Amino acid sequence: MSLSITFHGAAGMVTGSKHLVELNGRRVLLDCGMFQGEGRDSDKKNRHFGFDPRSVDAVILSHAHIDHSGLLPRLVDEGFAGPIYATPATIDLCSIMLEDSAMIQEMDHERDLRHARKKNKVLDPLYTREDVGPALQAMVPMTYGQEFEVVPGLRCTFTDAGHILGSAAVNLVAQDDGHIRRVLFTGDVGRYVERILPEPQPPLPADVIICESTYGYKVHPSLPEAEEELRRHVYNTCVEKRGKLIIPAFSVGKTQEVLYTLNTLSNEGHLPRVPVYVDSPLAIDATEVVRDHHELFRESVQAELKQDPDLFSFRGVEFVQNSERSKQLDHRQEPCIVISASGMMEAGRIRHHLRHALSNERNTVLAVGFCAPGTLGHAIIEGAEVVHIFGEPVRVKADVERMSFYSAHADRNELVRYLSGQDADTVERVFLVHGIPIAFEGLEAALRGQGFRNISVPKQGQRELI
């Protein structure tokens, strides 16, 4: 059996998840994510896959986040003609997220053209909205627990990763001449907490593991602490300081989680009466997709729906679609909560809100998820006194707070728990991806403490026989 894997993304870094499995001449790509947060370096990486898309026989998509799915339209446009396997919910989310990604690229391209001195120096978008349709048409739905053949000799089963709606761990079985190799690609692993989605489902036994490491260095707070902390941030900013609480949040996952908590606080009478604005068309559309897939909620949340038919809306919430209405929020002086994308503060309407809010000490920016190095969000979280937004300097006088509870990623202890069902004595290789150095080091130490060995962090372009 000739079985190998080459790491073309999320290798020694957080974004760009892309791992090429080769079995007896057949090629299967695990995820096709976009690099983010590195400016021109990201754009350069996104334009060169490191392999010929025409040579890939199939894609297996773990979930819909853009750093895992965002280059699928470009892959198809450059000649990939095979199936893209994903869960039904992932396909539904990709239908809105890839369209939004293409629209942002088109808008950025138009802005660059307006400001460029030489038009021929401006690169075309990675893809356009016209390119999204063919990628969606190539998607083949597969449910959790349904084993299917990817290419001859390679079978796959999705297990629920609990990360976002439809997210899956990829369990592969390669078989040739009686030899069997089992490979687990975790995708992104979710949380073991009482939230909207069920806990991650135990993955199948594996000989080789490719494991995400985003929070391999820290432990998240518990649910009661998180609810009280969010209530405290709302009270301190909107009641005591009479300011705005700006919450940059990914449109899929975090926005719904924050709304769910605010809804709970509202139902319990613990939420101050201030307006809440959800200012992200993508988040609004994603919330509808989440509502449509309520069968994937944990049982206790499904029971809540019988008492409260809409867990993401309550008195005082306004879902902002119109861009003019969005602009009005920037000039609003009264206390309010604004939830807007993107989570890393790199794109979307959040940049406009930050440009107007950061210089006012009455306001608070509450980061509720991971911000990769190089992003605007990372600079703000790390205490930058001045940041540049739309090319203009903005002084940071607002308070900046962090809440890691709303991360959709498992922490160090939860990642160890996720892999605890594996037999450390039979797992031959563990590859750590999707993280930063401190995360790799923390998770490696924790896994070695559980008896795992041969743990490594692959480099970009590294090929390994497995």
Wavefront OBJ file of the C-alpha trace (Angstrom):
o trace
v 0.000 0.000 0.000
v 1.318 3.431 -0.958
v -0.294 5.937 1.420
v 0.953 9.445 2.108
v -0.197 12.863 3.235
v 1.132 16.290 2.253
v 0.311 19.336 4.367
v -0.563 22.275 2.135
v -2.153 24.500 4.778
v -2.704 25.021 8.529
v 0.820 23.609 8.904
v 2.586 25.580 11.623
v -0.222 28.156 11.369
v -3.937 28.502 12.024
v -5.603 29.051 8.651
v -5.655 27.504 5.186
v -6.589 23.936 6.170
v -5.570 21.738 3.235
v -4.151 18.196 3.496
v -3.604 15.989 0.433
v -3.947 12.229 0.947
v -2.532 9.977 -1.785
v -3.409 6.278 -2.008
v -1.988 4.199 -4.843
v -1.982 7.164 -7.216
v -5.395 8.478 -6.193
v -5.585 11.919 -4.563
v -8.072 13.080 -1.943
v -7.983 16.582 -0.464
v -9.040 17.043 3.156
v -10.499 20.574 3.320
v -9.725 23.408 0.918
v -9.421 26.416 3.192
v -8.388 29.989 2.622
v -5.324 31.520 4.260
v -6.290 34.580 6.287
v -4.682 37.363 8.282
v -1.317 37.689 6.529
v -2.169 40.426 4.045
v -0.298 40.005 0.767
v 1.299 36.775 1.977
v -2.161 35.239 2.414
v -3.189 36.359 -1.058
v -0.055 34.822 -2.578
v -0.625 31.507 -0.800
v -4.288 31.455 -1.834
v -3.340 31.765 -5.510
v -1.061 28.708 -5.543
v -2.329 25.402 -4.194
v 0.993 23.582 -4.299
v -0.601 20.824 -6.395
v -2.544 20.563 -9.645
v -6.303 20.797 -8.875
v -6.955 18.656 -11.957
v -5.076 15.782 -10.320
v -7.376 15.641 -7.273
v -10.033 12.916 -7.417
v -12.225 14.038 -4.487
v -12.497 16.519 -1.621
v -13.704 15.762 1.897
v -14.858 18.886 3.714
v -14.889 18.900 7.515
v -17.003 22.046 7.936
v -18.024 25.361 6.399
v -15.695 27.914 8.009
v -13.836 29.824 5.301
v -10.382 28.771 6.529
v -11.520 25.214 5.727
v -13.816 25.708 2.702
v -12.965 29.101 1.233
v -10.910 28.038 -1.793
v -13.335 25.436 -3.153
v -14.631 27.739 -5.936
v -11.063 28.436 -7.067
v -10.215 24.729 -6.941
v -13.133 23.929 -9.256
v -12.341 26.875 -11.525
v -8.774 25.579 -11.923
v -9.900 22.167 -13.105
v -11.010 20.011 -10.169
v -13.922 17.910 -11.455
v -14.616 15.406 -8.672
v -17.120 15.212 -5.813
v -16.934 17.308 -2.635
v -18.242 15.277 0.288
v -19.771 17.141 3.248
v -22.668 16.928 5.691
v -26.012 18.427 4.601
v -25.741 21.310 7.108
v -22.221 22.097 5.915
v -23.476 22.317 2.346
v -26.286 24.662 3.394
v -23.830 26.916 5.229
v -21.360 26.867 2.330
v -24.113 28.081 0.011
v -24.224 31.396 1.910
v -20.629 31.611 3.167
v -18.896 31.071 -0.180
v -21.263 33.563 -1.820
v -20.396 36.090 0.891
v -16.671 35.373 0.514
v -16.882 35.978 -3.249
v -18.817 39.206 -2.743
v -16.191 40.524 -0.305
v -13.423 39.736 -2.789
v -15.286 41.485 -5.583
v -15.832 44.568 -3.420
v -12.181 44.621 -2.300
v -11.122 44.274 -5.936
v -13.275 47.231 -6.959
v -11.863 49.320 -4.094
v -8.303 48.428 -5.079
v -9.016 49.442 -8.669
v -10.326 52.822 -7.524
v -7.202 53.536 -5.500
v -4.580 51.933 -7.746
v -2.254 54.144 -9.787
v -1.788 51.391 -12.369
v -4.841 49.252 -13.032
v -2.756 46.383 -14.415
v -1.095 46.011 -11.009
v -4.374 44.961 -9.355
v -4.868 41.195 -9.242
v -8.227 39.650 -10.071
v -10.328 38.294 -7.184
v -9.514 34.734 -6.128
v -12.970 33.931 -7.455
v -16.283 35.638 -8.136
v -19.887 34.868 -7.313
v -20.198 33.162 -10.692
v -17.594 30.613 -9.565
v -19.502 29.601 -6.433
v -22.322 27.753 -8.222
v -20.147 25.022 -9.814
v -18.481 24.327 -6.453
v -21.852 23.939 -4.746
v -23.073 21.669 -7.528
v -20.125 19.354 -6.879
v -21.088 18.866 -3.214
v -22.417 15.463 -2.201
v -24.249 15.204 1.147
v -23.226 12.475 3.590
v -24.746 12.121 7.041
v -22.976 11.320 10.291
v -22.198 7.610 10.604
v -22.746 6.891 6.903
v -19.736 5.064 5.484
v -18.987 5.854 1.843
v -16.290 5.108 -0.719
v -14.226 8.160 -1.637
v -11.934 6.498 -4.188
v -11.202 2.804 -4.704
v -9.589 1.474 -1.530
v -10.484 4.478 0.630
v -13.649 4.747 2.693
v -14.828 7.560 4.944
v -17.216 8.029 7.859
v -18.194 11.394 9.331
v -18.586 11.732 13.095
v -20.021 14.849 14.730
v -17.157 17.148 15.805
v -19.452 19.503 17.753
v -17.590 22.581 16.449
v -20.277 24.342 14.394
v -23.461 23.165 12.752
v -22.634 20.228 10.475
v -18.966 20.014 11.456
v -17.426 16.579 11.169
v -14.325 14.624 11.981
v -13.094 12.630 8.983
v -12.494 8.941 9.719
v -10.675 7.240 6.841
v -9.979 3.554 6.244
v -7.471 2.689 3.509
v -7.372 -0.918 2.386
v -5.118 -2.657 -0.149
v -4.175 -6.340 -0.510
v -5.415 -7.098 2.981
v -3.526 -4.207 4.572
v -5.595 -1.639 6.487
v -4.615 1.851 7.635
v -6.956 4.042 9.664
v -6.542 7.826 9.565
v -8.395 10.378 11.703
v -8.576 14.017 10.644
v -10.275 15.855 13.493
v -11.201 18.958 11.524
v -12.008 21.462 14.271
v -13.152 19.942 17.567
v -15.987 21.502 19.575
v -16.634 21.975 23.278
v -17.765 19.677 26.100
v -20.199 22.195 27.551
v -23.959 22.698 27.749
v -24.418 24.832 24.657
v -26.484 24.605 21.485
v -24.774 21.638 19.846
v -24.107 18.202 21.340
v -20.689 17.297 22.677
v -18.202 15.983 20.111
v -18.909 12.376 19.179
v -16.030 9.971 19.878
v -14.080 9.402 16.663
v -13.305 5.953 15.309
v -10.010 4.196 16.213
v -7.029 5.369 14.193
v -3.417 4.495 13.434
v -2.597 8.046 12.326
v -4.162 11.230 13.729
v -4.191 14.754 12.265
v -5.371 16.934 15.139
v -6.242 20.627 15.374
v -4.440 22.547 18.135
v -5.981 26.024 18.253
v -6.326 26.175 22.036
v -3.823 23.481 22.945
v -2.278 25.810 25.515
v -5.234 26.960 27.623
v -8.412 25.991 29.465
v -11.754 27.747 28.846
v -14.078 28.924 31.647
v -17.266 27.063 32.559
v -20.801 27.937 31.404
v -22.032 29.657 34.616
v -18.890 31.807 34.641
v -19.460 32.741 30.995
v -23.087 33.799 31.458
v -22.155 35.960 34.444
v -19.155 37.413 32.613
v -21.213 38.396 29.565
v -23.872 39.959 31.826
v -21.120 41.873 33.624
v -19.647 43.202 30.368
v -23.090 44.382 29.250
v -23.751 46.071 32.582
v -20.326 47.697 32.906
v -20.343 49.139 29.398
v -23.981 49.885 28.658
v -25.190 50.827 32.151
v -22.207 52.182 34.053
v -20.204 53.769 31.210
v -23.265 54.454 29.008
v -21.281 53.218 26.034
v -21.418 50.668 23.235
v -20.447 47.026 23.641
v -18.967 45.962 20.300
v -18.767 42.179 19.871
v -16.849 41.022 16.759
v -18.129 37.516 16.103
v -17.936 34.971 13.329
v -21.236 34.821 11.480
v -21.513 31.065 11.915
v -21.331 29.624 15.399
v -20.287 32.464 17.686
v -23.037 34.904 16.729
v -25.675 32.270 17.460
v -23.970 31.278 20.728
v -23.844 34.884 21.960
v -27.481 35.444 20.971
v -28.466 32.223 22.738
v -26.812 33.408 25.963
v -28.333 36.885 25.710
v -31.726 35.246 25.108
v -31.256 33.148 28.257
v -30.281 36.207 30.300
v -33.280 38.076 28.889
v -35.683 35.247 29.757
v -34.276 35.204 33.299
v -34.613 38.967 33.662
v -30.852 39.474 33.965
v -30.254 41.485 30.797
v -30.330 45.301 31.001
v -32.838 46.823 28.586
v -30.515 48.066 25.881
v -30.887 47.584 22.125
v -29.026 44.645 20.569
v -28.056 44.924 16.910
v -26.962 41.919 14.870
v -25.218 43.728 12.039
v -24.104 41.092 9.564
v -26.215 39.906 6.629
v -24.240 36.650 6.602
v -24.877 36.098 10.318
v -28.582 36.704 9.764
v -28.679 34.166 6.935
v -26.566 31.719 8.964
v -28.960 32.034 11.900
v -31.782 30.974 9.588
v -29.776 27.917 8.494
v -29.122 27.062 12.142
v -32.845 27.377 12.899
v -33.642 25.071 9.949
v -31.319 22.383 11.326
v -32.637 22.335 14.895
v -32.588 18.523 14.722
v -28.822 18.810 15.247
v -29.228 20.687 18.560
v -28.562 18.854 21.800
v -31.688 17.300 23.346
v -31.955 19.839 26.171
v -31.936 22.713 23.672
v -34.575 21.004 21.547
v -36.683 20.795 24.714
v -36.210 24.552 25.223
v -37.709 25.164 21.802
v -41.068 23.915 23.110
v -41.106 26.808 25.593
v -39.256 29.401 23.511
v -39.683 28.812 19.756
v -36.920 31.280 18.838
v -33.745 30.904 20.895
v -31.870 33.613 18.986
v -34.235 36.549 19.301
v -35.800 38.471 22.164
v -37.225 41.895 22.905
v -34.800 44.587 21.861
v -32.991 42.628 19.113
v -32.764 44.099 15.621
v -31.278 42.170 12.715
v -29.672 44.754 10.444
v -29.645 43.958 6.723
v -29.544 47.436 5.186
v -26.114 49.089 4.904
v -27.594 52.522 5.556
v -29.041 51.287 8.841
v -25.631 49.858 9.679
v -24.034 53.276 9.133
v -26.590 54.870 11.441
v -25.352 52.692 14.308
v -21.916 54.321 14.091
v -23.429 57.718 14.858
v -25.665 56.420 17.646
v -24.647 57.889 21.024
v -26.946 55.845 23.266
v -25.818 52.582 24.945
v -26.267 49.457 22.853
v -24.782 46.089 21.932
v -23.505 45.574 18.383
v -22.677 42.039 17.218
v -20.959 42.119 13.842
v -18.647 40.068 11.631
v -15.921 39.167 11.145
v -14.582 37.564 14.304
v -10.951 38.393 13.531
v -12.039 41.961 12.663
v -10.478 41.655 9.204
v -13.497 42.143 6.964
v -17.153 43.053 6.904
v -19.082 45.736 8.759
v -17.170 45.304 12.022
v -14.318 47.419 10.671
v -16.647 50.387 10.245
v -17.943 50.014 13.804
v -14.414 49.737 15.187
v -13.257 52.798 13.273
v -15.937 54.868 15.022
v -15.947 53.141 18.434
v -12.302 52.490 19.311
v -11.415 56.101 20.048
v -14.163 56.509 22.683
v -13.244 55.345 26.184
v -16.906 54.788 27.052
v -17.014 51.856 24.642
v -15.811 48.259 24.995
v -14.652 45.788 22.358
v -15.348 42.246 23.527
v -13.407 39.578 21.604
v -15.157 36.218 21.897
v -12.909 34.027 19.777
v -9.468 33.358 18.406
v -7.729 36.044 16.348
v -4.783 34.819 14.298
v -1.479 36.724 14.402
v -1.390 39.393 11.724
v -5.088 40.213 11.944
v -6.609 43.488 13.116
v -8.257 41.600 15.953
v -4.945 40.235 17.178
v -3.406 43.712 17.203
v -6.319 45.131 19.218
v -6.324 42.243 21.687
v -2.565 42.496 22.213
v -2.899 46.110 23.289
v -2.002 48.197 20.236
v -2.427 51.894 21.025
v -3.022 52.739 17.361
v -4.392 50.520 14.592
v -4.989 51.214 10.929
v -8.467 50.708 9.497
v -9.108 51.479 5.827
v -5.602 52.930 5.731
v -6.284 55.485 8.463
v -4.777 55.511 11.986
v -7.277 54.977 14.818
v -6.350 55.445 18.486
v -7.510 52.663 20.817
v -9.075 54.302 23.866
v -11.980 51.894 24.306
v -11.657 49.044 26.792
v -10.689 45.727 25.185
v -11.897 42.529 26.853
v -11.693 38.841 25.957
v -13.987 35.867 26.524
v -12.632 32.499 25.430
v -15.760 30.571 26.436
v -17.450 31.364 23.151
v -14.678 29.786 21.172
v -16.079 26.909 19.145
v -12.705 25.185 19.565
v -11.954 22.647 22.269
v -9.358 23.717 24.823
v -6.302 21.666 25.814
v -8.168 19.418 28.249
v -11.064 18.929 25.846
v -8.734 17.926 23.006
v -7.120 15.359 25.296
v -10.587 14.143 26.268
v -11.560 13.912 22.590
v -8.620 11.614 21.871
v -8.923 9.651 25.122
v -10.864 6.890 23.372
v -7.866 6.173 21.139
v -5.389 3.473 22.142
v -2.167 5.433 22.567
v -0.168 2.216 22.155
v -1.532 1.577 18.662
v -1.556 5.180 17.396
v 1.679 5.353 15.397
v 1.749 9.041 14.378
v 0.117 12.245 15.594
v 0.360 15.381 13.443
v -0.605 18.673 15.094
v -2.037 21.305 12.740
v -4.132 24.475 12.890
v -2.353 26.315 15.692
v 0.454 28.593 16.830
v 3.730 27.466 18.478
v 2.525 27.844 22.074
v -0.560 25.774 21.228
v 1.450 22.994 19.588
v 3.812 22.835 22.558
v 1.004 22.753 25.106
v -1.001 20.059 23.344
v 2.048 17.926 22.595
v 3.017 17.916 26.272
v -0.531 17.002 27.299
v -0.763 14.172 24.758
v 2.626 12.769 25.730
v 1.337 12.698 29.285
v -1.437 10.400 28.010
v 1.032 8.011 26.394
v 0.915 9.231 22.794
v 4.248 9.226 20.959
v 5.682 10.257 17.588
v 3.967 13.648 17.805
v 5.115 16.258 15.303
v 4.183 19.615 13.780
v 4.469 19.382 9.976
v 5.734 22.243 7.856
v 4.059 23.733 4.815
v 4.499 21.367 1.868
v 5.840 18.504 4.005
v 5.000 15.022 2.711
v 4.835 12.012 5.012
v 4.405 8.324 4.237
v 1.797 6.928 6.593
l 1 2 3 4 5 6 7 8 9 10 11 12 13 14 15 16 17 18 19 20 21 22 23 24 25 26 27 28 29 30 31 32 33 34 35 36 37 38 39 40 41 42 43 44 45 46 47 48 49 50 51 52 53 54 55 56 57 58 59 60 61 62 63 64 65 66 67 68 69 70 71 72 73 74 75 76 77 78 79 80 81 82 83 84 85 86 87 88 89 90 91 92 93 94 95 96 97 98 99 100 101 102 103 104 105 106 107 108 109 110 111 112 113 114 115 116 117 118 119 120 121 122 123 124 125 126 127 128 129 130 131 132 133 134 135 136 137 138 139 140 141 142 143 144 145 146 147 148 149 150 151 152 153 154 155 156 157 158 159 160 161 162 163 164 165 166 167 168 169 170 171 172 173 174 175 176 177 178 179 180 181 182 183 184 185 186 187 188 189 190 191 192 193 194 195 196 197 198 199 200 201 202 203 204 205 206 207 208 209 210 211 212 213 214 215 216 217 218 219 220 221 222 223 224 225 226 227 228 229 230 231 232 233 234 235 236 237 238 239 240 241 242 243 244 245 246 247 248 249 250 251 252 253 254 255 256 257 258 259 260 261 262 263 264 265 266 267 268 269 270 271 272 273 274 275 276 277 278 279 280 281 282 283 284 285 286 287 288 289 290 291 292 293 294 295 296 297 298 299 300 301 302 303 304 305 306 307 308 309 310 311 312 313 314 315 316 317 318 319 320 321 322 323 324 325 326 327 328 329 330 331 332 333 334 335 336 337 338 339 340 341 342 343 344 345 346 347 348 349 350 351 352 353 354 355 356 357 358 359 360 361 362 363 364 365 366 367 368 369 370 371 372 373 374 375 376 377 378 379 380 381 382 383 384 385 386 387 388 389 390 391 392 393 394 395 396 397 398 399 400 401 402 403 404 405 406 407 408 409 410 411 412 413 414 415 416 417 418 419 420 421 422 423 424 425 426 427 428 429 430 431 432 433 434 435 436 437 438 439 440 441 442 443 444 445 446 447 448 449 450 451 452 453 454 455 456 457 458 459 460 461 462 463 464 465 466
